[in-house]
């Protein structure tokens, strides 16, 4: 694992069963929220897509976007949150093409 001055991280991932590996590049904003993820294949070439993330001022993920290597949008996910009376999110819903596809609920004790 290595870190850049901008607090970006690259991780090499290898498996026991194969000789190939992937390298992941995580890019963070000044507040420490993940804003971009790229990865390479075993030949150290970027894969056919990468991810960008939009977060609110508190670091909550608002949107995920997948792009191809020509920077054309492939897919987009929007997240909506429900909060308790202490401003903790207790329900997160993910929407693709305006259709609900994922629900995460949590209990804050």
C-alpha angles and dihedrals in degrees: 000000000000135000130210126211088258089061091252117149133212120193128191113214121197131172128214093231099052139044092220126091140185127225119213124203116200119192120196134191123234091273092055098255118141110250104166140020125190129169139189131218126237090282090056092250121134112260120242095272145025136196134239124191132204118206135184123241090275094052097257112148111248102169141008120202127189119205134185120230090270087062091248115148111250103172141356133200124193122200127208124190138205117206134204124228090276093055095253113141109242100173131034122187124193121207129193116187087353091299122120110242105157136033124186120185127183137185119224112205 
